[in-house]
Amino acid sequence: MIKKLHKEDCAMISDAFKEQGWIKTKEQYKRYFKDQEEGKRIVLLAFADAEFAGYCTILWNSYYPSFKQRSIPEITDLNVLIKFRNNGIGTKLMDAAETLIAEKSDIVGIGVGLTKDYGNAQRLYIKRGYIPDGRGISYNETFINCGDSITVDDDLILCFTKELKK
Protein backbone atom coordinates (compact mmCIF):
# COMPACT_ATOMS: atom_id res chain seq x y z
CA MET A 1 0.00 0.00 0.00
CA ILE A 2 1.20 3.52 -0.84
CA LYS A 3 -0.16 6.56 1.00
CA LYS A 4 0.78 10.17 1.65
CA LEU A 5 2.56 11.20 4.85
CA HIS A 6 0.39 12.22 7.81
CA LYS A 7 1.76 14.17 10.75
CA GLU A 8 1.33 11.21 13.10
CA ASP A 9 3.60 9.07 10.84
CA CYS A 10 6.76 11.09 11.59
CA ALA A 11 7.82 9.29 14.78
CA MET A 12 7.01 5.86 13.32
CA ILE A 13 9.26 6.47 10.30
CA SER A 14 12.12 7.77 12.43
CA ASP A 15 11.82 4.81 14.81
CA ALA A 16 11.80 2.29 11.94
CA PHE A 17 15.08 3.63 10.57
CA LYS A 18 16.56 3.85 14.06
CA GLU A 19 15.89 0.11 14.51
CA GLN A 20 18.20 -0.63 11.59
CA GLY A 21 20.87 1.78 12.85
CA TRP A 22 20.15 4.78 10.62
CA ILE A 23 19.68 8.22 12.11
CA LYS A 24 16.70 9.91 10.50
CA THR A 25 15.11 12.33 12.91
CA LYS A 26 11.44 12.89 13.54
CA GLU A 27 12.13 16.57 12.83
CA GLN A 28 13.15 15.72 9.25
CA TYR A 29 9.75 14.16 8.61
CA LYS A 30 7.97 17.03 10.34
CA ARG A 31 9.75 19.37 7.88
CA TYR A 32 8.68 17.11 5.03
CA PHE A 33 5.09 17.19 6.31
CA LYS A 34 5.20 21.00 6.52
CA ASP A 35 6.55 21.15 2.96
CA GLN A 36 3.74 18.83 1.87
CA GLU A 37 1.14 21.03 3.56
CA GLU A 38 2.62 24.04 1.72
CA GLY A 39 2.53 22.22 -1.65
CA LYS A 40 6.32 22.12 -2.02
CA ARG A 41 6.69 18.36 -1.70
CA ILE A 42 4.73 15.13 -1.57
CA VAL A 43 5.87 12.32 0.70
CA LEU A 44 4.80 8.82 -0.28
CA LEU A 45 4.96 6.01 2.27
CA ALA A 46 5.02 2.31 1.40
CA PHE A 47 3.59 -0.39 3.64
CA ALA A 48 3.98 -4.16 3.37
CA ASP A 49 1.35 -6.10 5.31
CA ALA A 50 0.50 -2.91 7.25
CA GLU A 51 4.15 -2.45 8.32
CA PHE A 52 6.05 0.66 7.23
CA ALA A 53 8.56 -0.37 4.54
CA GLY A 54 9.92 2.82 2.97
CA TYR A 55 9.22 6.19 1.42
CA CYS A 56 10.18 8.70 -1.23
CA THR A 57 9.41 12.33 -1.81
CA ILE A 58 8.59 14.46 -4.81
CA LEU A 59 10.13 17.90 -4.71
CA TRP A 60 8.16 20.10 -7.10
CA ASN A 61 10.86 22.79 -7.25
CA SER A 62 14.20 21.03 -7.19
CA TYR A 63 17.29 22.55 -5.58
CA TYR A 64 19.47 20.99 -8.29
CA PRO A 65 20.28 23.88 -10.70
CA SER A 66 19.57 22.07 -13.98
CA PHE A 67 16.19 20.77 -12.79
CA LYS A 68 15.29 24.09 -11.16
CA GLN A 69 16.02 26.09 -14.34
CA ARG A 70 13.89 23.70 -16.43
CA SER A 71 11.09 23.28 -13.80
CA ILE A 72 11.68 19.52 -13.60
CA PRO A 73 10.11 17.89 -10.51
CA GLU A 74 12.56 15.64 -8.67
CA ILE A 75 12.06 12.34 -6.89
CA THR A 76 14.22 12.60 -3.78
CA ASP A 77 15.15 10.63 -0.71
CA LEU A 78 14.00 7.18 -1.83
CA ASN A 79 14.57 4.87 1.15
CA VAL A 80 13.45 1.30 1.68
CA LEU A 81 14.11 -0.42 4.99
CA ILE A 82 16.79 -3.09 4.59
CA LYS A 83 14.47 -5.94 5.62
CA PHE A 84 12.05 -5.00 2.81
CA ARG A 85 14.56 -4.61 -0.01
CA ASN A 86 14.36 -6.73 -3.16
CA ASN A 87 10.59 -7.07 -2.79
CA GLY A 88 9.53 -4.39 -5.28
CA ILE A 89 8.90 -1.65 -2.69
CA GLY A 90 11.23 0.84 -4.42
CA THR A 91 9.57 0.08 -7.75
CA LYS A 92 6.08 0.66 -6.29
CA LEU A 93 7.20 3.98 -4.79
CA MET A 94 8.75 5.07 -8.09
CA ASP A 95 5.60 4.05 -10.00
CA ALA A 96 3.43 6.12 -7.67
CA ALA A 97 5.77 9.13 -7.80
CA GLU A 98 6.04 9.06 -11.59
CA THR A 99 2.25 8.83 -11.92
CA LEU A 100 1.78 11.94 -9.77
CA ILE A 101 4.52 13.85 -11.57
CA ALA A 102 3.06 12.95 -15.00
CA GLU A 103 -0.06 14.93 -14.05
CA LYS A 104 2.07 18.11 -14.06
CA SER A 105 5.20 17.41 -16.10
CA ASP A 106 6.45 15.43 -19.11
CA ILE A 107 9.82 14.85 -17.46
CA VAL A 108 11.09 13.77 -14.04
CA GLY A 109 14.50 14.11 -12.47
CA ILE A 110 16.33 12.06 -9.87
CA GLY A 111 19.79 12.12 -8.30
CA VAL A 112 21.78 9.19 -7.00
CA GLY A 113 24.87 8.88 -4.85
CA LEU A 114 28.03 7.50 -6.39
CA THR A 115 29.26 5.13 -3.69
CA LYS A 116 28.52 1.40 -3.60
CA ASP A 117 25.81 2.07 -1.00
CA TYR A 118 23.74 3.42 -3.90
CA GLY A 119 24.41 0.54 -6.29
CA ASN A 120 20.88 -0.88 -6.12
CA ALA A 121 19.36 2.56 -6.72
CA GLN A 122 21.72 3.23 -9.65
CA ARG A 123 20.65 -0.01 -11.30
CA LEU A 124 16.95 0.57 -10.57
CA TYR A 125 16.94 4.01 -12.17
CA ILE A 126 18.70 2.82 -15.32
CA LYS A 127 16.33 -0.16 -15.64
CA ARG A 128 13.41 2.28 -15.38
CA GLY A 129 14.70 4.34 -18.32
CA TYR A 130 16.46 7.18 -16.52
CA ILE A 131 19.47 8.61 -18.36
CA PRO A 132 22.20 10.95 -17.08
CA ASP A 133 21.29 14.59 -17.60
CA GLY A 134 24.68 15.26 -19.19
CA ARG A 135 25.84 17.78 -16.59
CA GLY A 136 28.27 15.45 -14.81
CA ILE A 137 28.51 15.03 -11.08
CA SER A 138 27.55 17.62 -8.50
CA TYR A 139 28.16 18.19 -4.82
CA ASN A 140 25.55 20.05 -2.77
CA GLU A 141 23.91 21.39 -5.95
CA THR A 142 27.26 22.66 -7.30
CA PHE A 143 28.67 21.16 -10.50
CA ILE A 144 32.12 19.60 -10.20
CA ASN A 145 34.87 20.41 -12.70
CA CYS A 146 37.94 18.45 -13.68
CA GLY A 147 40.63 19.03 -11.06
CA ASP A 148 38.23 19.93 -8.22
CA SER A 149 38.85 18.29 -4.87
CA ILE A 150 35.73 17.11 -3.06
CA THR A 151 34.61 14.86 -0.27
CA VAL A 152 33.02 11.63 -1.40
CA ASP A 153 29.86 11.25 0.68
CA ASP A 154 26.08 11.14 0.24
CA ASP A 155 26.03 14.64 -1.28
CA LEU A 156 28.14 13.64 -4.31
CA ILE A 157 25.56 12.71 -6.96
CA LEU A 158 24.84 12.12 -10.60
CA CYS A 159 21.45 13.31 -11.81
CA PHE A 160 19.20 11.58 -14.31
CA THR A 161 16.02 12.44 -16.17
CA LYS A 162 13.24 10.41 -17.70
CA GLU A 163 10.53 11.40 -20.14
CA LEU A 164 7.10 10.43 -18.88
CA LYS A 165 4.32 9.19 -21.10
CA LYS A 166 0.91 10.62 -20.42
N, C-alpha and C positions, 0 to 999 in steps of 0.2 A: 504494500500500500504506500502511496506517495501522498503527502499532504503538506500544506503550508505551515510554517512555524507559528506557534501561539506563544504568548508570553510565558505561560506556565511550563513550556518545554525546555526553557533555557537551562535550568539546573539539571534536568535529566540528561541532556546532551553532554554537558560538562562532566557529569559524574560517569557517564558511559566511557568517555575518552580517558578519564582519570584511571578507571579500572584497568585499562591496557597500558598505563604508564605515560600517557600523553597529557600535556598541560594545555588545556583549552578552557579558559575561564568562562564562568557564567556571564560575566560582564561583556565578553565578546558577543555572545548570543543576544544579550539585551540590546547591544548596539545594532546588531543585525535586525532585530525585531523593530527597533525605532526606525531604521532605514526603510524597512518594509512598510511600516505605517506611513512614512513620508513618501512612498512611491519610488524610492531610489533603488531598491533591491527587492528581490523575492527570494525567500529561503524555502527550499524544498526538503522535506524530511522523508526518509525511507524507513519502512517498518517491515520486518519479516516475522510472521506469526505474532503480531502485536508487540514485538520487541524492537526498539530503536536500532537501526542498522547503519545509518549514514545520512549524509546530507550534501547538498550543493547550493550555491547561490547564483542568482542572475543579477549582475550589476548593470543597470540600464545605461549609465554613463561611466564608462571605464576610466580608470586612472592611467592606463597604458596609452601613451601619446598617439600612436597610430590608430588605435580603436577610437579614442576620444575625438580625434580630428574627423573621422569618417562616420561618427555616431553608430559604431558597432557595439551592440550589447555583448557583454562578456560573461561566460560561465566561470565562476571562481570558486575556490575553496571546496573542491570535490573531495569528500572524505568518507570512506567506508570503514567501519570497524574491522579490525583484522579478522575476527572470528566469522565475519560474514563475507569476506572476499572470495572471489571466484564463484559467486552464486548469481551473477547478473545484476546485483544491486546498483553498481556504477552505471551499467547500461540503462537500467530503468530510470535512474536519476537524469542521465543525459537525454534520454527520449523525452521525458517530461519537460526538461528545461528547453530543449530545442523546439518543442511544440509551442510553448508559451512565447518564445522569442519570435517564431515564424509569424505570429499574429501581428508583430510590429516591425519586423526587419527581414530582409532577404538573406542576411549574412550574420553569422555568429562568430565570436572570437573566444579563444581560450589560451591560457598560458600554462606551461608545464616546467617544473624544475628539471635541472640537468643531471642531478646525481642519480645513482642507481636506486635510491629510495622511490624515485618517480618512474621507474622502468615500466611498471604495469600501466600507469596512466599514459605514458608516451605511446605505448603499443595500442591501447584502447583508442586514443584520439586518431591515430593514423588509420586504424581499421574502420573507424567511423567516417573517414573521408576528409579529415582535417589536413590542411597543408600549411607548411610554414609561411608566414606572412611576408617573408623576404627582407625583413629588417634586421636579421641577425639576433644575437642575444641581448638581453637588457638586464640591468640590475637596479631595482627600486625605481622602475619606470624611466631609467636613463639608458640610452643605447650605448653599447660597449664598442670601442674602436680597437683596431689592431694595435698592440703595444700597451693597452691599458692594464693596470694591475687591479684585481678585484678579489674579494673574498668569495669563495665558493660555498654558498649556503642556500637556503630555501628561496631567497630573493633573486637568485640568478636563474632567469627563465628564457625560454624560446616560445614565441607566440605563434598561434596557428589561427586560420580562419576556415570556415566552411560555408558554402552556399546552401541555403535552405530552400527546399521545394515547398511551394504553397499548395 
